[in-house]
Amino acid sequence: MSKTTLLLVRHGQSLGNAQRILLGHTDWDLSELGYEQAEVCAAALAERKIDAVYSSDLIRAYHTALPHARRRGIEVIKRRELREVYLGEWECRSVTDISEKEPEEYYIAWKQHFATFRPRGGESTPELAERIFGALSAVAEENVGKTVLVAFHAAAIRSFYSKISGYTEDETNATLFPANASYTVVEYENGHFTPVAYSVDDHFK
């Protein structure tokens, strides 16, 4: 079976990132800077062979994927399954509000124990990792032997990469969120993902 390469691009800065509001499934667009970051990432990968472009169905991911697709004259394929973690009661709340009203949940559960975190009424990070694993497996199986760019979200990429890397809970907790408009590289073959590179952002340096 042929090897499939996946380029996992985190969306550019969103309006939520800029305003320090947690979005999850909340569908806000990129900021002006986010649009610029998306274009810079697309330029950095312009010479790379990319056969298909996917994104989550949230607008910040779609607008990050679009410059890559336009350069190649192809359409962006949207997948709901690639959405960010569902944050339950934390959806569309500011970091300041959460950290002041729920400091233990924010600073300990979310910041220090990402590997097992679940917001009230939301999705746990292990559930997120499983969802993304299934979604990316499907993308890889649809594009055997090809190179595919997938634009989606920070917690989703972080949890998935930790899962396929076989990280312990402590190792997962110690990882950082991928940078806005960075790309992470994984390979897929015979039902198995191999991590290659995480949060490459040299194009901004």
LOSE-879901 format. One line per field, with one value per residue: residue number from 1; x, y, z of N, C-alpha, C in turn. Coordinates in steps of 0.05 Angstrom, whole numbers. Example, Ala and Ser with C-alpha at 12.3 -4.5 7.8 and 13.67 -1.06 7.14 Angstrom:
2
k: c(1  2)
n.u: c(264  257)
n.v: c(-114  -45)
n.w: c(156  142)
ca.u: c(246  273)
ca.v: c(-90  -21)
ca.w: c(156  143)
c.u: c(264  258)
c.v: c(-66  1)
c.w: c(156  157)
END
This chain:
205
k: c(1  2  3  4  5  6  7  8  9  10  11  12  13  14  15  16  17  18  19  20  21  22  23  24  25  26  27  28  29  30  31  32  33  34  35  36  37  38  39  40  41  42  43  44  45  46  47  48  49  50  51  52  53  54  55  56  57  58  59  60  61  62  63  64  65  66  67  68  69  70  71  72  73  74  75  76  77  78  79  80  81  82  83  84  85  86  87  88  89  90  91  92  93  94  95  96  97  98  99  100  101  102  103  104  105  106  107  108  109  110  111  112  113  114  115  116  117  118  119  120  121  122  123  124  125  126  127  128  129  130  131  132  133  134  135  136  137  138  139  140  141  142  143  144  145  146  147  148  149  150  151  152  153  154  155  156  157  158  159  160  161  162  163  164  165  166  167  168  169  170  171  172  173  174  175  176  177  178  179  180  181  182  183  184  185  186  187  188  189  190  191  192  193  194  195  196  197  198  199  200  201  202  203  204  205)
n.u: c(17  10  44  13  16  2  -11  -21  -53  -57  -109  -104  -95  -154  -214  -230  -182  -154  -185  -183  -221  -252  -269  -283  -334  -358  -372  -331  -296  -230  -182  -157  -101  -99  -117  -74  -33  -51  -43  13  29  9  41  90  85  78  108  104  80  13  -44  -98  -143  -169  -215  -240  -310  -316  -311  -263  -224  -235  -224  -170  -152  -166  -129  -89  -116  -134  -87  -77  -119  -163  -219  -238  -250  -298  -304  -344  -329  -278  -278  -260  -248  -308  -331  -371  -399  -361  -360  -350  -335  -296  -226  -210  -257  -268  -221  -223  -271  -271  -220  -190  -208  -191  -135  -112  -140  -148  -100  -57  -71  -84  -88  -129  -173  -240  -289  -346  -404  -382  -335  -287  -214  -190  -234  -238  -188  -197  -240  -216  -176  -206  -230  -185  -163  -202  -196  -144  -150  -181  -146  -101  -31  -23  -10  -38  -69  -95  -135  -147  -155  -127  -128  -148  -108  -65  -82  -91  -39  -10  -34  -21  33  42  46  55  10  33  71  37  11  53  63  57  5  -3  26  -9  -28  15  45  36  65  47  49  15  1  -21  -62  -37  -11  45  83  116  133  122  82  108  135  170  164  147  189)
n.v: c(-24  46  102  156  226  274  342  379  436  488  535  605  663  672  712  700  682  731  763  736  696  635  590  537  501  546  591  632  679  687  735  798  794  738  724  743  709  660  666  671  621  590  609  591  537  532  508  456  391  382  345  346  386  395  416  433  446  496  566  593  554  538  585  588  544  557  592  555  518  550  564  517  508  478  451  464  413  403  379  362  331  346  388  434  418  408  454  458  488  526  548  603  639  687  683  711  715  660  644  676  663  607  586  540  500  523  536  490  441  450  476  447  393  374  326  296  328  353  399  425  395  388  360  310  311  261  238  274  265  213  222  256  222  183  215  234  186  169  210  199  148  159  182  153  146  198  269  308  367  390  433  454  453  476  447  400  383  378  339  295  287  275  226  192  192  163  185  192  209  251  270  287  328  363  382  435  479  478  529  586  579  545  483  413  351  287  216  164  96  32  33  58  113  156  201  259  314  371  428  465  526  559  593  641  666)
n.w: c(0  -15  13  47  54  102  112  165  179  224  234  216  258  294  303  353  377  375  409  455  466  476  427  405  377  360  308  285  244  213  238  213  214  215  164  134  155  136  81  80  98  56  14  31  24  -29  -70  -58  -73  -72  -70  -55  -16  47  99  165  176  197  192  201  193  141  112  120  92  40  9  -5  -36  -78  -104  -130  -162  -143  -105  -36  9  56  123  176  218  230  264  319  388  425  470  508  565  563  513  470  511  547  561  605  636  647  673  718  743  746  766  782  746  698  703  724  708  651  633  656  654  602  574  595  599  606  591  627  603  554  506  517  516  502  475  433  407  388  353  315  297  271  231  201  185  149  110  93  72  29  -5  -21  -26  -39  -28  21  44  105  138  202  272  336  388  369  332  368  406  372  350  396  409  364  370  414  464  535  589  617  580  539  566  570  519  470  444  373  332  304  236  227  205  212  203  182  167  133  128  112  151  194  229  225  262  238  237  280  287  249  236  209  167  187  210)
ca.u: c(0  26  44  -1  27  -18  -1  -43  -48  -75  -120  -92  -107  -182  -224  -230  -155  -147  -200  -179  -247  -251  -290  -292  -350  -369  -362  -321  -277  -203  -176  -141  -75  -103  -118  -46  -19  -59  -29  42  32  4  64  112  80  70  122  100  59  -11  -64  -125  -144  -192  -216  -264  -331  -316  -302  -234  -208  -240  -210  -142  -147  -173  -106  -75  -132  -135  -61  -76  -143  -180  -238  -234  -270  -304  -312  -353  -314  -252  -281  -246  -261  -332  -324  -394  -405  -339  -362  -353  -329  -270  -206  -211  -281  -265  -199  -231  -294  -265  -190  -179  -214  -176  -106  -103  -151  -143  -72  -38  -79  -97  -92  -154  -192  -267  -304  -373  -422  -366  -321  -260  -192  -188  -255  -229  -167  -210  -256  -197  -163  -225  -234  -161  -161  -219  -183  -121  -159  -192  -124  -78  -8  -22  -4  -64  -69  -119  -135  -167  -155  -103  -131  -152  -82  -48  -91  -86  -10  -2  -44  -6  61  43  54  42  -7  51  82  16  7  76  64  45  -13  12  23  -28  -18  37  36  45  67  44  47  -5  5  -32  -78  -20  0  72  89  141  141  100  80  129  127  194  156  142  214)
ca.v: c(0  70  121  182  247  294  367  389  464  501  559  630  676  677  734  690  684  759  774  717  683  607  586  510  498  572  595  659  680  696  764  809  780  710  722  746  685  639  670  666  592  580  616  574  510  535  490  428  377  377  334  352  404  391  433  430  462  522  586  600  533  539  608  581  524  568  601  532  506  568  562  492  506  456  459  455  393  408  357  370  314  358  411  436  406  422  464  457  513  545  558  631  654  698  671  726  707  633  642  690  649  579  585  513  487  534  535  463  421  456  484  428  366  374  299  284  350  354  421  416  394  387  337  306  311  234  235  291  250  191  234  265  198  171  233  235  160  170  227  185  125  170  195  135  152  227  289  322  388  391  457  452  468  472  425  376  374  371  314  274  282  261  199  176  191  145  200  187  232  274  280  302  353  381  393  462  481  487  558  594  576  527  457  389  330  258  198  143  73  7  38  68  140  161  229  268  341  383  457  478  554  574  613  667  675)
ca.w: c(0  -17  36  44  71  111  123  183  183  243  222  223  281  291  319  381  387  378  431  477  471  468  407  402  354  353  281  280  222  218  240  190  216  208  134  125  162  118  56  84  99  29  -1  41  14  -57  -87  -49  -87  -56  -88  -45  7  64  123  181  165  210  172  205  181  112  100  121  71  14  -8  -15  -57  -101  -118  -145  -178  -133  -84  -9  18  84  140  203  238  236  282  344  412  434  497  527  578  557  486  466  535  547  579  630  651  656  693  743  756  749  764  783  721  676  706  731  690  623  627  665  650  576  564  605  605  595  602  634  580  529  496  530  497  491  455  411  393  373  331  294  286  251  208  185  173  126  90  83  56  4  -20  -18  -42  -46  -6  27  65  121  156  224  297  353  407  353  323  391  417  353  347  420  407  345  379  437  488  561  598  624  555  526  581  566  492  467  421  349  326  283  209  225  194  225  182  190  145  137  112  123  175  216  226  235  265  225  247  294  288  234  231  200  148  201  223)
c.u: c(18  23  29  11  5  -4  -24  -37  -68  -84  -103  -106  -137  -190  -225  -202  -147  -160  -198  -206  -244  -275  -300  -308  -362  -356  -355  -299  -248  -202  -161  -113  -77  -104  -89  -30  -26  -45  1  46  29  28  88  110  74  83  118  77  36  -33  -93  -123  -171  -192  -240  -285  -334  -301  -272  -216  -211  -224  -180  -134  -149  -149  -91  -90  -132  -109  -60  -101  -162  -199  -229  -257  -274  -313  -319  -337  -287  -254  -263  -261  -286  -329  -348  -399  -383  -341  -367  -351  -301  -252  -207  -234  -278  -244  -206  -252  -288  -235  -179  -184  -196  -146  -96  -113  -144  -113  -52  -45  -96  -105  -118  -177  -219  -281  -333  -391  -408  -354  -294  -239  -187  -210  -249  -208  -178  -226  -237  -183  -180  -228  -209  -155  -178  -207  -160  -129  -171  -170  -98  -55  -5  -13  -29  -59  -96  -117  -156  -156  -133  -106  -134  -125  -65  -56  -86  -56  0  -10  -27  24  64  52  40  25  11  63  62  11  29  78  50  24  4  6  3  -14  8  26  50  44  64  42  28  0  -6  -46  -63  -10  27  77  115  151  117  103  104  120  151  187  149  167  232)
c.v: c(25  88  147  202  267  318  379  418  475  527  584  642  682  702  726  691  713  772  757  705  654  600  557  507  525  582  624  658  686  726  773  796  751  705  724  721  662  641  664  636  580  586  597  545  510  515  460  416  371  369  341  370  400  412  424  449  489  542  593  579  534  562  606  562  537  577  577  519  524  567  537  488  483  467  449  436  397  383  367  355  326  383  410  422  422  429  467  485  534  557  589  648  664  683  685  718  679  631  655  674  619  574  557  497  497  529  507  443  425  460  461  399  364  346  286  304  346  378  411  418  391  360  334  306  282  228  251  276  227  200  242  242  185  189  233  207  159  187  212  162  135  180  178  143  181  243  306  343  389  414  453  466  458  448  399  365  364  344  291  267  267  231  182  174  172  160  191  212  256  286  296  328  373  392  420  460  489  516  563  592  562  501  435  367  303  242  175  120  48  11  50  95  142  191  236  295  355  414  471  506  571  596  640  678  690)
c.w: c(0  7  29  64  77  122  139  190  204  230  232  247  276  307  348  393  393  403  456  486  460  450  406  376  345  327  275  259  232  223  215  190  207  178  123  131  143  91  58  84  71  11  6  29  -16  -76  -80  -65  -67  -74  -80  -20  22  87  140  168  178  193  176  193  150  99  103  98  43  -3  -19  -38  -82  -118  -137  -162  -170  -112  -57  -1  48  98  168  224  245  253  306  366  419  464  516  538  574  529  486  492  535  567  606  648  663  678  719  758  762  747  765  758  699  680  712  711  661  617  634  660  624  568  573  609  591  607  608  609  554  524  509  508  486  470  430  394  377  349  308  281  265  227  190  172  148  103  77  64  29  -15  -17  -37  -49  -22  -3  49  79  140  177  249  317  372  392  343  346  402  398  351  372  419  388  353  403  462  513  568  604  599  539  539  576  538  491  444  397  343  304  256  207  212  208  204  194  165  152  118  126  150  198  209  238  238  252  236  259  294  275  227  222  181  160  213  204)
END
